[in-house]
Amino acid sequence: MEFINVIVAAIGSFAFGALWYSVLAKLWMEASGVPVKDGKPANNSDPMPYIIGLAVTVVAAGMMRHIFAGADITDPIRGLIYGGGLGLFIAAPWITTCYGFAARPRALTLIDVGYATGGSAIMGLILTLF
């Protein structure tokens, strides 16, 4: 049952990312400097970023489930808060540091940190729902 929980949490977080980047697509494309073709990223039809993205999201959900089990986090509100906290206080500082040294735009940092935080919060919520 825990494996299914991890898969559902990963899919939920991945779906949040799809929505997040759809809403912020224009800003993200400008900030990231990704090559654009017909108003979309040029690699839009390449399935590998999506496959890799979903695979590493499953890994993250598995580790979050492991952390939650060890910390006895079972309540959905706590799952949402602790999941978001992991995104904001663990993932976000790494993204911010890497982007700072790479001289990436602040807008890109905020967009990607927002996804890491929101996606982690969604993941934590789903992990504690069942």
C-alpha angles and dihedrals in degrees: 000000000000091000091056089047090054092048092049091047091050092049091048092051091045090050089051087054091051090053093042094051093041091057092043097035098119094045091045094050091050094046096043096046090222113167109262129208122183091349094306133090108281091234092052093120095049107104096199099084089051094046093046091044093053092044094053090044088058089051091050092048090050092052092045090052089051091051092046091050091052092047094043093238104164105138115096094226090052089045091054093047097043093042091051089045091055090051095045099040102030109027099030097057091052092049091046093049094047093046092046093055091043089052091236116168118271089234090061090049091052093047094049094041088051090054093047091051098042094041091050091048091051090047092051092048093051093046090059098043095079 
